[in-house]
Amino acid sequence: MVSHLGGCQCRRASALAVVRGRARSALDGTGLSSECRRSASRSARGKATARGCLSRGSAKTVSLPYKIATLLYCFNAADEVLLLHRAQEPNRGLWSPPGGKLKTDIGESPYVCACREAHEEMGLVLKPTDLQLTGLISEHGYQGNTHWLMFLFEVKPRLIAVPPPHAEGTFQFFPRAALGGIALPETDRESIWPWFWQHRGGFFGAHCHCHEGGRNEWTLEESSVSGGARTPTSA
């Protein structure tokens, strides 16, 4: 009887060792199954983590500084838009709306930032109610060095003169039809300007994933188009 029990115990111990050995061979050093390791090797089909396998097609993310800025879309009585020929980076040598970065260290709001930048760059005295938030743009990895969050404001009062040159560059009014013939940032040309014109008086939110090699992947995340009449004032 003792000999029979001892044999059963040996067989059970041997079977348990085999099971444990198979379990160890099915896992790597992080505890991932062989299936997850195979999935991780196919980056286009997802990534593996210690909790399991991520969904396929996950976008590559990059850790970069995140900056918040405002852009000011100013018009004259002829509905020409004011652009800045930038003398500084980013977008040096290109035409873009004036604006600037929020003072995040003091908790500055986007509206206050826009009013401050309007005064510093163009000599305009604005208040938050003079601004219409038309768009919100996030850019992942713009120019490979920065993530951006940008608030796009249309300035309601109409400008009556071209602002004088500034350290950031020189100003000029352009009719809408002329924008296709001037040097613009590629992201502006691709999507931001078309969406701005489409949503003028409404609102849109969009995200751009800037890939290596210059390819931009856009997602329109919110769209509200307004067909209401606009009544311009003067600044």
mmCIF file of the C-alpha atoms, coordinates in Angstrom:
data_MODEL
# 
_entry.id   MODEL 
# 
loop_
_atom_site.group_PDB 
_atom_site.id 
_atom_site.type_symbol 
_atom_site.label_atom_id 
_atom_site.label_alt_id 
_atom_site.label_comp_id 
_atom_site.label_asym_id 
_atom_site.label_entity_id 
_atom_site.label_seq_id 
_atom_site.pdbx_PDB_ins_code 
_atom_site.Cartn_x 
_atom_site.Cartn_y 
_atom_site.Cartn_z 
_atom_site.occupancy 
_atom_site.B_iso_or_equiv 
_atom_site.pdbx_formal_charge 
_atom_site.auth_seq_id 
_atom_site.auth_comp_id 
_atom_site.auth_asym_id 
_atom_site.auth_atom_id 
_atom_site.pdbx_PDB_model_num 
ATOM 1   C CA . MET A 1 1   ? 0.000   0.000  0.000   1.00 0.00 ? 1   MET A CA 1 
ATOM 2   C CA . VAL A 1 2   ? 2.798   2.352  0.906   1.00 0.00 ? 2   VAL A CA 1 
ATOM 3   C CA . SER A 1 3   ? 4.595   1.494  -2.346  1.00 0.00 ? 3   SER A CA 1 
ATOM 4   C CA . HIS A 1 4   ? 1.423   2.220  -4.396  1.00 0.00 ? 4   HIS A CA 1 
ATOM 5   C CA . LEU A 1 5   ? 0.909   5.657  -2.794  1.00 0.00 ? 5   LEU A CA 1 
ATOM 6   C CA . GLY A 1 6   ? 4.528   6.568  -3.322  1.00 0.00 ? 6   GLY A CA 1 
ATOM 7   C CA . GLY A 1 7   ? 4.223   5.732  -7.050  1.00 0.00 ? 7   GLY A CA 1 
ATOM 8   C CA . CYS A 1 8   ? 1.121   7.934  -7.437  1.00 0.00 ? 8   CYS A CA 1 
ATOM 9   C CA . GLN A 1 9   ? 2.831   10.826 -5.722  1.00 0.00 ? 9   GLN A CA 1 
ATOM 10  C CA . CYS A 1 10  ? 5.855   10.508 -8.002  1.00 0.00 ? 10  CYS A CA 1 
ATOM 11  C CA . ARG A 1 11  ? 3.665   10.464 -11.128 1.00 0.00 ? 11  ARG A CA 1 
ATOM 12  C CA . ARG A 1 12  ? 1.687   13.502 -9.890  1.00 0.00 ? 12  ARG A CA 1 
ATOM 13  C CA . ALA A 1 13  ? 4.894   15.419 -9.116  1.00 0.00 ? 13  ALA A CA 1 
ATOM 14  C CA . SER A 1 14  ? 6.259   14.589 -12.546 1.00 0.00 ? 14  SER A CA 1 
ATOM 15  C CA . ALA A 1 15  ? 3.070   15.749 -14.280 1.00 0.00 ? 15  ALA A CA 1 
ATOM 16  C CA . LEU A 1 16  ? 3.060   18.991 -12.272 1.00 0.00 ? 16  LEU A CA 1 
ATOM 17  C CA . ALA A 1 17  ? 6.671   19.660 -13.241 1.00 0.00 ? 17  ALA A CA 1 
ATOM 18  C CA . VAL A 1 18  ? 5.808   19.220 -16.903 1.00 0.00 ? 18  VAL A CA 1 
ATOM 19  C CA . VAL A 1 19  ? 2.875   21.663 -16.621 1.00 0.00 ? 19  VAL A CA 1 
ATOM 20  C CA . ARG A 1 20  ? 5.039   24.224 -14.867 1.00 0.00 ? 20  ARG A CA 1 
ATOM 21  C CA . GLY A 1 21  ? 7.779   23.805 -17.431 1.00 0.00 ? 21  GLY A CA 1 
ATOM 22  C CA . ARG A 1 22  ? 5.329   24.385 -20.277 1.00 0.00 ? 22  ARG A CA 1 
ATOM 23  C CA . ALA A 1 23  ? 3.955   27.470 -18.523 1.00 0.00 ? 23  ALA A CA 1 
ATOM 24  C CA . ARG A 1 24  ? 7.453   28.911 -18.128 1.00 0.00 ? 24  ARG A CA 1 
ATOM 25  C CA . SER A 1 25  ? 8.312   28.242 -21.760 1.00 0.00 ? 25  SER A CA 1 
ATOM 26  C CA . ALA A 1 26  ? 5.116   30.005 -22.883 1.00 0.00 ? 26  ALA A CA 1 
ATOM 27  C CA . LEU A 1 27  ? 6.113   33.231 -21.124 1.00 0.00 ? 27  LEU A CA 1 
ATOM 28  C CA . ASP A 1 28  ? 9.047   35.609 -21.610 1.00 0.00 ? 28  ASP A CA 1 
ATOM 29  C CA . GLY A 1 29  ? 10.770  37.691 -18.949 1.00 0.00 ? 29  GLY A CA 1 
ATOM 30  C CA . THR A 1 30  ? 7.878   40.163 -18.777 1.00 0.00 ? 30  THR A CA 1 
ATOM 31  C CA . GLY A 1 31  ? 5.212   37.526 -18.373 1.00 0.00 ? 31  GLY A CA 1 
ATOM 32  C CA . LEU A 1 32  ? 3.957   37.893 -21.942 1.00 0.00 ? 32  LEU A CA 1 
ATOM 33  C CA . SER A 1 33  ? 2.547   34.915 -23.754 1.00 0.00 ? 33  SER A CA 1 
ATOM 34  C CA . SER A 1 34  ? 4.172   33.721 -26.973 1.00 0.00 ? 34  SER A CA 1 
ATOM 35  C CA . GLU A 1 35  ? 1.122   35.015 -28.848 1.00 0.00 ? 35  GLU A CA 1 
ATOM 36  C CA . CYS A 1 36  ? 1.691   38.508 -27.452 1.00 0.00 ? 36  CYS A CA 1 
ATOM 37  C CA . ARG A 1 37  ? 5.383   38.310 -28.369 1.00 0.00 ? 37  ARG A CA 1 
ATOM 38  C CA . ARG A 1 38  ? 4.427   37.424 -31.929 1.00 0.00 ? 38  ARG A CA 1 
ATOM 39  C CA . SER A 1 39  ? 1.932   40.294 -31.961 1.00 0.00 ? 39  SER A CA 1 
ATOM 40  C CA . ALA A 1 40  ? 4.588   42.699 -30.651 1.00 0.00 ? 40  ALA A CA 1 
ATOM 41  C CA . SER A 1 41  ? 6.928   41.753 -33.501 1.00 0.00 ? 41  SER A CA 1 
ATOM 42  C CA . ARG A 1 42  ? 4.284   42.882 -35.994 1.00 0.00 ? 42  ARG A CA 1 
ATOM 43  C CA . SER A 1 43  ? 4.156   46.609 -35.200 1.00 0.00 ? 43  SER A CA 1 
ATOM 44  C CA . ALA A 1 44  ? 1.566   47.304 -37.868 1.00 0.00 ? 44  ALA A CA 1 
ATOM 45  C CA . ARG A 1 45  ? -0.778  44.933 -36.074 1.00 0.00 ? 45  ARG A CA 1 
ATOM 46  C CA . GLY A 1 46  ? -0.356  46.296 -32.577 1.00 0.00 ? 46  GLY A CA 1 
ATOM 47  C CA . LYS A 1 47  ? 1.919   46.274 -29.545 1.00 0.00 ? 47  LYS A CA 1 
ATOM 48  C CA . ALA A 1 48  ? 2.134   43.917 -26.581 1.00 0.00 ? 48  ALA A CA 1 
ATOM 49  C CA . THR A 1 49  ? 2.198   44.980 -22.957 1.00 0.00 ? 49  THR A CA 1 
ATOM 50  C CA . ALA A 1 50  ? 2.395   43.120 -19.672 1.00 0.00 ? 50  ALA A CA 1 
ATOM 51  C CA . ARG A 1 51  ? -1.397  43.338 -19.510 1.00 0.00 ? 51  ARG A CA 1 
ATOM 52  C CA . GLY A 1 52  ? -1.945  41.799 -22.916 1.00 0.00 ? 52  GLY A CA 1 
ATOM 53  C CA . CYS A 1 53  ? -2.032  42.833 -26.575 1.00 0.00 ? 53  CYS A CA 1 
ATOM 54  C CA . LEU A 1 54  ? -2.965  46.332 -27.716 1.00 0.00 ? 54  LEU A CA 1 
ATOM 55  C CA . SER A 1 55  ? -5.478  46.826 -30.497 1.00 0.00 ? 55  SER A CA 1 
ATOM 56  C CA . ARG A 1 56  ? -4.105  46.690 -34.021 1.00 0.00 ? 56  ARG A CA 1 
ATOM 57  C CA . GLY A 1 57  ? -3.159  49.865 -35.840 1.00 0.00 ? 57  GLY A CA 1 
ATOM 58  C CA . SER A 1 58  ? -2.095  51.839 -32.742 1.00 0.00 ? 58  SER A CA 1 
ATOM 59  C CA . ALA A 1 59  ? -0.505  55.190 -33.788 1.00 0.00 ? 59  ALA A CA 1 
ATOM 60  C CA . LYS A 1 60  ? 3.119   55.770 -32.861 1.00 0.00 ? 60  LYS A CA 1 
ATOM 61  C CA . THR A 1 61  ? 3.477   58.439 -30.179 1.00 0.00 ? 61  THR A CA 1 
ATOM 62  C CA . VAL A 1 62  ? 6.547   60.526 -29.385 1.00 0.00 ? 62  VAL A CA 1 
ATOM 63  C CA . SER A 1 63  ? 7.450   62.303 -26.146 1.00 0.00 ? 63  SER A CA 1 
ATOM 64  C CA . LEU A 1 64  ? 8.052   65.980 -27.008 1.00 0.00 ? 64  LEU A CA 1 
ATOM 65  C CA . PRO A 1 65  ? 7.422   69.417 -25.450 1.00 0.00 ? 65  PRO A CA 1 
ATOM 66  C CA . TYR A 1 66  ? 3.744   70.422 -25.589 1.00 0.00 ? 66  TYR A CA 1 
ATOM 67  C CA . LYS A 1 67  ? 3.065   74.092 -26.352 1.00 0.00 ? 67  LYS A CA 1 
ATOM 68  C CA . ILE A 1 68  ? -0.228  75.999 -26.386 1.00 0.00 ? 68  ILE A CA 1 
ATOM 69  C CA . ALA A 1 69  ? -0.755  78.940 -28.720 1.00 0.00 ? 69  ALA A CA 1 
ATOM 70  C CA . THR A 1 70  ? -3.357  81.271 -30.181 1.00 0.00 ? 70  THR A CA 1 
ATOM 71  C CA . LEU A 1 71  ? -3.796  82.370 -33.800 1.00 0.00 ? 71  LEU A CA 1 
ATOM 72  C CA . LEU A 1 72  ? -5.614  85.575 -34.741 1.00 0.00 ? 72  LEU A CA 1 
ATOM 73  C CA . TYR A 1 73  ? -7.601  85.770 -37.975 1.00 0.00 ? 73  TYR A CA 1 
ATOM 74  C CA . CYS A 1 74  ? -8.047  89.495 -38.645 1.00 0.00 ? 74  CYS A CA 1 
ATOM 75  C CA . PHE A 1 75  ? -9.934  90.998 -41.593 1.00 0.00 ? 75  PHE A CA 1 
ATOM 76  C CA . ASN A 1 76  ? -10.402 94.436 -43.136 1.00 0.00 ? 76  ASN A CA 1 
ATOM 77  C CA . ALA A 1 77  ? -13.581 95.944 -44.575 1.00 0.00 ? 77  ALA A CA 1 
ATOM 78  C CA . ALA A 1 78  ? -12.933 94.170 -47.897 1.00 0.00 ? 78  ALA A CA 1 
ATOM 79  C CA . ASP A 1 79  ? -12.847 90.832 -46.041 1.00 0.00 ? 79  ASP A CA 1 
ATOM 80  C CA . GLU A 1 80  ? -9.146  90.386 -46.773 1.00 0.00 ? 80  GLU A CA 1 
ATOM 81  C CA . VAL A 1 81  ? -7.245  88.406 -44.154 1.00 0.00 ? 81  VAL A CA 1 
ATOM 82  C CA . LEU A 1 82  ? -4.169  89.759 -42.393 1.00 0.00 ? 82  LEU A CA 1 
ATOM 83  C CA . LEU A 1 83  ? -1.126  87.467 -42.490 1.00 0.00 ? 83  LEU A CA 1 
ATOM 84  C CA . LEU A 1 84  ? 2.331   87.712 -40.978 1.00 0.00 ? 84  LEU A CA 1 
ATOM 85  C CA . HIS A 1 85  ? 5.426   86.931 -43.066 1.00 0.00 ? 85  HIS A CA 1 
ATOM 86  C CA . ARG A 1 86  ? 7.297   85.204 -40.278 1.00 0.00 ? 86  ARG A CA 1 
ATOM 87  C CA . ALA A 1 87  ? 10.864  86.237 -39.475 1.00 0.00 ? 87  ALA A CA 1 
ATOM 88  C CA . GLN A 1 88  ? 11.150  83.711 -36.633 1.00 0.00 ? 88  GLN A CA 1 
ATOM 89  C CA . GLU A 1 89  ? 10.713  79.975 -36.195 1.00 0.00 ? 89  GLU A CA 1 
ATOM 90  C CA . PRO A 1 90  ? 8.470   78.089 -36.408 1.00 0.00 ? 90  PRO A CA 1 
ATOM 91  C CA . ASN A 1 91  ? 7.457   78.629 -40.041 1.00 0.00 ? 91  ASN A CA 1 
ATOM 92  C CA . ARG A 1 92  ? 10.133  81.200 -40.783 1.00 0.00 ? 92  ARG A CA 1 
ATOM 93  C CA . GLY A 1 93  ? 9.690   82.676 -44.257 1.00 0.00 ? 93  GLY A CA 1 
ATOM 94  C CA . LEU A 1 94  ? 6.058   81.540 -44.490 1.00 0.00 ? 94  LEU A CA 1 
ATOM 95  C CA . TRP A 1 95  ? 2.780   83.456 -44.223 1.00 0.00 ? 95  TRP A CA 1 
ATOM 96  C CA . SER A 1 96  ? 0.564   82.652 -41.245 1.00 0.00 ? 96  SER A CA 1 
ATOM 97  C CA . PRO A 1 97  ? -1.913  84.415 -38.962 1.00 0.00 ? 97  PRO A CA 1 
ATOM 98  C CA . PRO A 1 98  ? -0.323  86.403 -36.117 1.00 0.00 ? 98  PRO A CA 1 
ATOM 99  C CA . GLY A 1 99  ? -0.477  85.035 -32.597 1.00 0.00 ? 99  GLY A CA 1 
ATOM 100 C CA . GLY A 1 100 ? 1.681   83.540 -29.907 1.00 0.00 ? 100 GLY A CA 1 
ATOM 101 C CA . LYS A 1 101 ? 2.126   81.130 -27.024 1.00 0.00 ? 101 LYS A CA 1 
ATOM 102 C CA . LEU A 1 102 ? 0.208   81.153 -23.755 1.00 0.00 ? 102 LEU A CA 1 
ATOM 103 C CA . LYS A 1 103 ? 2.053   82.075 -20.576 1.00 0.00 ? 103 LYS A CA 1 
ATOM 104 C CA . THR A 1 104 ? 1.288   78.730 -18.988 1.00 0.00 ? 104 THR A CA 1 
ATOM 105 C CA . ASP A 1 105 ? 3.404   79.462 -15.912 1.00 0.00 ? 105 ASP A CA 1 
ATOM 106 C CA . ILE A 1 106 ? 0.895   82.122 -14.815 1.00 0.00 ? 106 ILE A CA 1 
ATOM 107 C CA . GLY A 1 107 ? -2.202  80.232 -15.951 1.00 0.00 ? 107 GLY A CA 1 
ATOM 108 C CA . GLU A 1 108 ? -3.036  82.638 -18.786 1.00 0.00 ? 108 GLU A CA 1 
ATOM 109 C CA . SER A 1 109 ? -6.284  81.880 -20.616 1.00 0.00 ? 109 SER A CA 1 
ATOM 110 C CA . PRO A 1 110 ? -6.370  81.522 -24.422 1.00 0.00 ? 110 PRO A CA 1 
ATOM 111 C CA . TYR A 1 111 ? -8.599  84.602 -24.708 1.00 0.00 ? 111 TYR A CA 1 
ATOM 112 C CA . VAL A 1 112 ? -6.306  86.761 -22.580 1.00 0.00 ? 112 VAL A CA 1 
ATOM 113 C CA . CYS A 1 113 ? -3.309  85.472 -24.530 1.00 0.00 ? 113 CYS A CA 1 
ATOM 114 C CA . ALA A 1 114 ? -4.961  86.400 -27.831 1.00 0.00 ? 114 ALA A CA 1 
ATOM 115 C CA . CYS A 1 115 ? -5.723  89.924 -26.601 1.00 0.00 ? 115 CYS A CA 1 
ATOM 116 C CA . ARG A 1 116 ? -2.162  90.344 -25.325 1.00 0.00 ? 116 ARG A CA 1 
ATOM 117 C CA . GLU A 1 117 ? -0.636  89.113 -28.593 1.00 0.00 ? 117 GLU A CA 1 
ATOM 118 C CA . ALA A 1 118 ? -2.933  91.398 -30.603 1.00 0.00 ? 118 ALA A CA 1 
ATOM 119 C CA . HIS A 1 119 ? -1.621  94.377 -28.643 1.00 0.00 ? 119 HIS A CA 1 
ATOM 120 C CA . GLU A 1 120 ? 2.045   93.315 -28.709 1.00 0.00 ? 120 GLU A CA 1 
ATOM 121 C CA . GLU A 1 121 ? 2.190   92.451 -32.409 1.00 0.00 ? 121 GLU A CA 1 
ATOM 122 C CA . MET A 1 122 ? -0.434  94.713 -33.997 1.00 0.00 ? 122 MET A CA 1 
ATOM 123 C CA . GLY A 1 123 ? -1.142  97.485 -31.490 1.00 0.00 ? 123 GLY A CA 1 
ATOM 124 C CA . LEU A 1 124 ? -4.795  96.425 -31.181 1.00 0.00 ? 124 LEU A CA 1 
ATOM 125 C CA . VAL A 1 125 ? -6.700  96.852 -27.943 1.00 0.00 ? 125 VAL A CA 1 
ATOM 126 C CA . LEU A 1 126 ? -9.121  93.935 -27.720 1.00 0.00 ? 126 LEU A CA 1 
ATOM 127 C CA . LYS A 1 127 ? -11.232 92.301 -25.060 1.00 0.00 ? 127 LYS A CA 1 
ATOM 128 C CA . PRO A 1 128 ? -12.291 88.631 -24.954 1.00 0.00 ? 128 PRO A CA 1 
ATOM 129 C CA . THR A 1 129 ? -15.738 89.458 -26.335 1.00 0.00 ? 129 THR A CA 1 
ATOM 130 C CA . ASP A 1 130 ? -14.043 90.750 -29.517 1.00 0.00 ? 130 ASP A CA 1 
ATOM 131 C CA . LEU A 1 131 ? -12.959 87.185 -30.289 1.00 0.00 ? 131 LEU A CA 1 
ATOM 132 C CA . GLN A 1 132 ? -14.833 84.314 -31.926 1.00 0.00 ? 132 GLN A CA 1 
ATOM 133 C CA . LEU A 1 133 ? -13.319 80.886 -31.264 1.00 0.00 ? 133 LEU A CA 1 
ATOM 134 C CA . THR A 1 134 ? -13.523 79.201 -34.662 1.00 0.00 ? 134 THR A CA 1 
ATOM 135 C CA . GLY A 1 135 ? -11.174 76.241 -34.333 1.00 0.00 ? 135 GLY A CA 1 
ATOM 136 C CA . LEU A 1 136 ? -9.101  74.090 -32.007 1.00 0.00 ? 136 LEU A CA 1 
ATOM 137 C CA . ILE A 1 137 ? -6.135  72.298 -33.590 1.00 0.00 ? 137 ILE A CA 1 
ATOM 138 C CA . SER A 1 138 ? -3.792  69.773 -31.997 1.00 0.00 ? 138 SER A CA 1 
ATOM 139 C CA . GLU A 1 139 ? -0.632  68.759 -33.834 1.00 0.00 ? 139 GLU A CA 1 
ATOM 140 C CA . HIS A 1 140 ? 1.413   65.715 -32.844 1.00 0.00 ? 140 HIS A CA 1 
ATOM 141 C CA . GLY A 1 141 ? 5.140   66.058 -33.547 1.00 0.00 ? 141 GLY A CA 1 
ATOM 142 C CA . TYR A 1 142 ? 5.036   69.186 -35.724 1.00 0.00 ? 142 TYR A CA 1 
ATOM 143 C CA . GLN A 1 143 ? 8.403   69.546 -37.524 1.00 0.00 ? 143 GLN A CA 1 
ATOM 144 C CA . GLY A 1 144 ? 9.562   66.610 -35.419 1.00 0.00 ? 144 GLY A CA 1 
ATOM 145 C CA . ASN A 1 145 ? 10.185  68.689 -32.299 1.00 0.00 ? 145 ASN A CA 1 
ATOM 146 C CA . THR A 1 146 ? 6.951   69.904 -30.690 1.00 0.00 ? 146 THR A CA 1 
ATOM 147 C CA . HIS A 1 147 ? 3.354   68.968 -29.959 1.00 0.00 ? 147 HIS A CA 1 
ATOM 148 C CA . TRP A 1 148 ? 1.020   71.963 -30.374 1.00 0.00 ? 148 TRP A CA 1 
ATOM 149 C CA . LEU A 1 149 ? -2.458  72.910 -29.191 1.00 0.00 ? 149 LEU A CA 1 
ATOM 150 C CA . MET A 1 150 ? -3.743  75.982 -31.037 1.00 0.00 ? 150 MET A CA 1 
ATOM 151 C CA . PHE A 1 151 ? -6.820  78.127 -30.453 1.00 0.00 ? 151 PHE A CA 1 
ATOM 152 C CA . LEU A 1 152 ? -7.990  79.798 -33.681 1.00 0.00 ? 152 LEU A CA 1 
ATOM 153 C CA . PHE A 1 153 ? -9.767  83.098 -33.038 1.00 0.00 ? 153 PHE A CA 1 
ATOM 154 C CA . GLU A 1 154 ? -11.454 85.326 -35.588 1.00 0.00 ? 154 GLU A CA 1 
ATOM 155 C CA . VAL A 1 155 ? -11.182 88.959 -34.512 1.00 0.00 ? 155 VAL A CA 1 
ATOM 156 C CA . LYS A 1 156 ? -14.649 90.486 -34.866 1.00 0.00 ? 156 LYS A CA 1 
ATOM 157 C CA . PRO A 1 157 ? -13.677 94.174 -35.270 1.00 0.00 ? 157 PRO A CA 1 
ATOM 158 C CA . ARG A 1 158 ? -12.390 94.954 -38.757 1.00 0.00 ? 158 ARG A CA 1 
ATOM 159 C CA . LEU A 1 159 ? -8.933  96.465 -39.142 1.00 0.00 ? 159 LEU A CA 1 
ATOM 160 C CA . ILE A 1 160 ? -8.601  99.758 -41.008 1.00 0.00 ? 160 ILE A CA 1 
ATOM 161 C CA . ALA A 1 161 ? -4.834  99.681 -41.672 1.00 0.00 ? 161 ALA A CA 1 
ATOM 162 C CA . VAL A 1 162 ? -1.902  97.299 -42.013 1.00 0.00 ? 162 VAL A CA 1 
ATOM 163 C CA . PRO A 1 163 ? -0.020  97.071 -38.698 1.00 0.00 ? 163 PRO A CA 1 
ATOM 164 C CA . PRO A 1 164 ? 3.611   98.264 -38.776 1.00 0.00 ? 164 PRO A CA 1 
ATOM 165 C CA . PRO A 1 165 ? 6.490   95.753 -39.049 1.00 0.00 ? 165 PRO A CA 1 
ATOM 166 C CA . HIS A 1 166 ? 7.247   93.775 -35.904 1.00 0.00 ? 166 HIS A CA 1 
ATOM 167 C CA . ALA A 1 167 ? 10.143  91.670 -34.630 1.00 0.00 ? 167 ALA A CA 1 
ATOM 168 C CA . GLU A 1 168 ? 8.077   88.627 -35.623 1.00 0.00 ? 168 GLU A CA 1 
ATOM 169 C CA . GLY A 1 169 ? 7.809   89.811 -39.245 1.00 0.00 ? 169 GLY A CA 1 
ATOM 170 C CA . THR A 1 170 ? 5.823   92.026 -41.624 1.00 0.00 ? 170 THR A CA 1 
ATOM 171 C CA . PHE A 1 171 ? 2.074   92.145 -42.261 1.00 0.00 ? 171 PHE A CA 1 
ATOM 172 C CA . GLN A 1 172 ? -0.036  92.172 -45.400 1.00 0.00 ? 172 GLN A CA 1 
ATOM 173 C CA . PHE A 1 173 ? -3.710  91.743 -46.279 1.00 0.00 ? 173 PHE A CA 1 
ATOM 174 C CA . PHE A 1 174 ? -4.656  89.018 -48.768 1.00 0.00 ? 174 PHE A CA 1 
ATOM 175 C CA . PRO A 1 175 ? -7.950  88.188 -50.485 1.00 0.00 ? 175 PRO A CA 1 
ATOM 176 C CA . ARG A 1 176 ? -9.009  84.596 -49.957 1.00 0.00 ? 176 ARG A CA 1 
ATOM 177 C CA . ALA A 1 177 ? -8.303  83.686 -53.585 1.00 0.00 ? 177 ALA A CA 1 
ATOM 178 C CA . ALA A 1 178 ? -4.649  84.742 -53.244 1.00 0.00 ? 178 ALA A CA 1 
ATOM 179 C CA . LEU A 1 179 ? -3.768  82.253 -50.510 1.00 0.00 ? 179 LEU A CA 1 
ATOM 180 C CA . GLY A 1 180 ? -3.134  79.491 -53.024 1.00 0.00 ? 180 GLY A CA 1 
ATOM 181 C CA . GLY A 1 181 ? -0.247  81.456 -54.527 1.00 0.00 ? 181 GLY A CA 1 
ATOM 182 C CA . ILE A 1 182 ? 1.769   82.347 -51.418 1.00 0.00 ? 182 ILE A CA 1 
ATOM 183 C CA . ALA A 1 183 ? 4.077   80.333 -49.166 1.00 0.00 ? 183 ALA A CA 1 
ATOM 184 C CA . LEU A 1 184 ? 2.009   78.777 -46.377 1.00 0.00 ? 184 LEU A CA 1 
ATOM 185 C CA . PRO A 1 185 ? 2.817   76.126 -43.771 1.00 0.00 ? 185 PRO A CA 1 
ATOM 186 C CA . GLU A 1 186 ? 1.862   72.768 -45.259 1.00 0.00 ? 186 GLU A CA 1 
ATOM 187 C CA . THR A 1 187 ? -0.575  71.973 -42.451 1.00 0.00 ? 187 THR A CA 1 
ATOM 188 C CA . ASP A 1 188 ? -2.343  75.290 -43.081 1.00 0.00 ? 188 ASP A CA 1 
ATOM 189 C CA . ARG A 1 189 ? -2.572  74.663 -46.809 1.00 0.00 ? 189 ARG A CA 1 
ATOM 190 C CA . GLU A 1 190 ? -3.739  71.049 -46.444 1.00 0.00 ? 190 GLU A CA 1 
ATOM 191 C CA . SER A 1 191 ? -6.529  71.398 -43.923 1.00 0.00 ? 191 SER A CA 1 
ATOM 192 C CA . ILE A 1 192 ? -6.528  74.367 -41.556 1.00 0.00 ? 192 ILE A CA 1 
ATOM 193 C CA . TRP A 1 193 ? -7.421  77.034 -44.118 1.00 0.00 ? 193 TRP A CA 1 
ATOM 194 C CA . PRO A 1 194 ? -10.068 74.930 -45.906 1.00 0.00 ? 194 PRO A CA 1 
ATOM 195 C CA . TRP A 1 195 ? -11.703 74.072 -42.577 1.00 0.00 ? 195 TRP A CA 1 
ATOM 196 C CA . PHE A 1 196 ? -11.462 77.654 -41.346 1.00 0.00 ? 196 PHE A CA 1 
ATOM 197 C CA . TRP A 1 197 ? -13.349 78.958 -44.379 1.00 0.00 ? 197 TRP A CA 1 
ATOM 198 C CA . GLN A 1 198 ? -15.898 76.158 -44.132 1.00 0.00 ? 198 GLN A CA 1 
ATOM 199 C CA . HIS A 1 199 ? -16.552 76.756 -40.427 1.00 0.00 ? 199 HIS A CA 1 
ATOM 200 C CA . ARG A 1 200 ? -16.302 80.529 -40.304 1.00 0.00 ? 200 ARG A CA 1 
ATOM 201 C CA . GLY A 1 201 ? -18.993 81.627 -37.876 1.00 0.00 ? 201 GLY A CA 1 
ATOM 202 C CA . GLY A 1 202 ? -19.190 78.070 -36.506 1.00 0.00 ? 202 GLY A CA 1 
ATOM 203 C CA . PHE A 1 203 ? -16.569 75.815 -34.936 1.00 0.00 ? 203 PHE A CA 1 
ATOM 204 C CA . PHE A 1 204 ? -14.301 72.886 -35.760 1.00 0.00 ? 204 PHE A CA 1 
ATOM 205 C CA . GLY A 1 205 ? -11.824 70.759 -33.862 1.00 0.00 ? 205 GLY A CA 1 
ATOM 206 C CA . ALA A 1 206 ? -9.116  68.727 -35.591 1.00 0.00 ? 206 ALA A CA 1 
ATOM 207 C CA . HIS A 1 207 ? -6.008  66.683 -34.862 1.00 0.00 ? 207 HIS A CA 1 
ATOM 208 C CA . CYS A 1 208 ? -2.943  66.254 -37.060 1.00 0.00 ? 208 CYS A CA 1 
ATOM 209 C CA . HIS A 1 209 ? -0.425  63.441 -36.589 1.00 0.00 ? 209 HIS A CA 1 
ATOM 210 C CA . CYS A 1 210 ? 2.741   64.692 -38.304 1.00 0.00 ? 210 CYS A CA 1 
ATOM 211 C CA . HIS A 1 211 ? 4.740   61.715 -39.558 1.00 0.00 ? 211 HIS A CA 1 
ATOM 212 C CA . GLU A 1 212 ? 8.395   61.529 -40.550 1.00 0.00 ? 212 GLU A CA 1 
ATOM 213 C CA . GLY A 1 213 ? 8.905   62.380 -44.184 1.00 0.00 ? 213 GLY A CA 1 
ATOM 214 C CA . GLY A 1 214 ? 6.323   65.169 -44.193 1.00 0.00 ? 214 GLY A CA 1 
ATOM 215 C CA . ARG A 1 215 ? 3.123   63.117 -44.314 1.00 0.00 ? 215 ARG A CA 1 
ATOM 216 C CA . ASN A 1 216 ? 0.294   64.554 -42.198 1.00 0.00 ? 216 ASN A CA 1 
ATOM 217 C CA . GLU A 1 217 ? -2.603  62.418 -40.981 1.00 0.00 ? 217 GLU A CA 1 
ATOM 218 C CA . TRP A 1 218 ? -5.670  64.547 -40.222 1.00 0.00 ? 218 TRP A CA 1 
ATOM 219 C CA . THR A 1 219 ? -8.797  63.806 -38.192 1.00 0.00 ? 219 THR A CA 1 
ATOM 220 C CA . LEU A 1 220 ? -11.740 66.231 -38.073 1.00 0.00 ? 220 LEU A CA 1 
ATOM 221 C CA . GLU A 1 221 ? -13.002 65.653 -34.530 1.00 0.00 ? 221 GLU A CA 1 
ATOM 222 C CA . GLU A 1 222 ? -15.834 68.203 -34.363 1.00 0.00 ? 222 GLU A CA 1 
ATOM 223 C CA . SER A 1 223 ? -17.658 70.244 -36.978 1.00 0.00 ? 223 SER A CA 1 
ATOM 224 C CA . SER A 1 224 ? -20.360 72.867 -36.575 1.00 0.00 ? 224 SER A CA 1 
ATOM 225 C CA . VAL A 1 225 ? -21.089 74.972 -39.652 1.00 0.00 ? 225 VAL A CA 1 
ATOM 226 C CA . SER A 1 226 ? -22.963 78.253 -39.334 1.00 0.00 ? 226 SER A CA 1 
ATOM 227 C CA . GLY A 1 227 ? -24.623 80.065 -42.224 1.00 0.00 ? 227 GLY A CA 1 
ATOM 228 C CA . GLY A 1 228 ? -25.566 83.129 -40.214 1.00 0.00 ? 228 GLY A CA 1 
ATOM 229 C CA . ALA A 1 229 ? -24.913 86.630 -41.536 1.00 0.00 ? 229 ALA A CA 1 
ATOM 230 C CA . ARG A 1 230 ? -21.904 88.516 -40.188 1.00 0.00 ? 230 ARG A CA 1 
ATOM 231 C CA . THR A 1 231 ? -22.038 92.153 -39.181 1.00 0.00 ? 231 THR A CA 1 
ATOM 232 C CA . PRO A 1 232 ? -18.532 93.680 -39.179 1.00 0.00 ? 232 PRO A CA 1 
ATOM 233 C CA . THR A 1 233 ? -17.445 96.488 -36.894 1.00 0.00 ? 233 THR A CA 1 
ATOM 234 C CA . SER A 1 234 ? -14.308 98.647 -36.999 1.00 0.00 ? 234 SER A CA 1 
ATOM 235 C CA . ALA A 1 235 ? -11.186 98.581 -34.823 1.00 0.00 ? 235 ALA A CA 1 
# 
